[in-house]
Amino acid sequence: MARVSMERHSQRLVTAFIASGMLFMLLPGTFLGVWNLIGISQQRTLNSLSAAWLQAHGQAQIYGWVGSFILGIGFYSLTKMQSTLSFPVCAAWTSWTLWTLGIAMRWTGGVTGWQWRILLPLSGVLQLIACLLFYRSVRRHRPADPAHHPPRREAWMVIVIAATIAFLVAVTVNFFAMTHLALYGTSPALPHVFDQQLVVLAVWGVLVPTIWGFNARWLPVFAGFKKPDGIRLLVAYGLIVASVVAVFLQWLPIAAVLFLLAALLAIDALHVWQPAVQPAKLLHVHKTFPFFIRVAYVWLVVSCALDALAVRNDHAGGIWGASRHALTVGFIAGMVFAIGQRVLPAFCGMRILWSTRLMFWSLLLLHVGCALRVTLEPLAYESYWMFAWKLLPYSAFVELTAVVLFAINIIGTLLHPPAHLRP
Ligand code: HEM
């Protein structure tokens, strides 16, 4: 009985994290992103837009959306492995409340400028406490059956744990940065170079390794891929760490080469582009699921190649921007759309995905929109083809439609009764 109640608690909690994450994805994240792109396209320069607005959009997407999903799934995973009946109910709900408030404050302070000297550091401290509560719960976790615990940690576990520590590091650095900004800054925007370094820390230090870790764990089952090569995956992770350090030291050419090597090695280690060795488990998801997983990795390589190109050839932010978009939308959002629609229905109360067709269309439109944006952004921003400015906003509308379809599908799933309660 206690086990059932613990399971219900964790399902409600993960649902809360997913719901708030999707809200941040839709409104402060994507709508602001679309608005920003329309503004940039009208003025025909990236410099026309407030840096605080750009940063607010990035924060809402990285921490508000994907960060909320990571915390929710992280807490949920603890119940699946807990030996005692002690799901950290209080810590988990406090973490959700503080995290959600912190993200909302960061966005409000950045976009409206209202009381930003108070809101920004306050948001930083709330996010940090929320993250510490999660971290403490993980440290207290004991395996369900210590007798069957593997003698050595598998590569995917090592990478997920390292990414969890990097999450804490990123949120801590963010807190100090917000405090410094509030004391000495003149606007709610971080200096450009430091902001870009923080984006790299969050994206490459936290999100990409988390995806690789869970891909290593799940894709052999979900997509039928050959079991990952743990050593190669760990080397790829080591290259990421070296690249992030290189970015902070401003050795950008070295970082670009290391990112590309890391991506290629991870693709090889995960056997993403090799034929599957067993049938994929496609019940209740669209049959194109393995295809879209492979496409996401194409974006990872495109992003790294553009990054390397940008080091010497970027003059107006167009090639950097395209590289970042290929990574955040093509790889990260593409992966969250595919894996999320595969696992979230079960995590949120043993439900079934509402519509496999919506899943397909959300993924297809996301990748079409991303392809448009990544092609057009360098052409427009770098003044290679001025007509591209007129086409760029369409990429944002296509991506917006994809995001809305994804949200409708998850909301539809949550509104329908769980599979075992259906007539
Ligand atoms: C879905 C539609 C999206 C649109 C229309 C959009 C639009 C934009 C625009 C116009 C910029 C300004 C820089 C540039 O011109 O390249 C930007 C920056 C950024 N975006 Fe997006 N974006 C979207 C999705 C995402 C997603 C899903 C993520 C992350 C998961 C993301 C993360 C970022 C980050 C980190 C920045 C840099 C912020 C900074 O400089 O601090 N975006 N985006």
Boltz pocket constraint, residues with backbone or C-beta under 6 A from the ligand:
constraints:
  - pocket:
      binder: B
      contacts: [[A, 29], [A, 30], [A, 33], [A, 34], [A, 36], [A, 37], [A, 40], [A, 46], [A, 51], [A, 54], [A, 55], [A, 56], [A, 57], [A, 58], [A, 59], [A, 61], [A, 62], [A, 66], [A, 195], [A, 196], [A, 199], [A, 317], [A, 320], [A, 321], [A, 322], [A, 324], [A, 328], [A, 329], [A, 332], [A, 333], [A, 396], [A, 399], [A, 400], [A, 403]]
      max_distance: 6.0
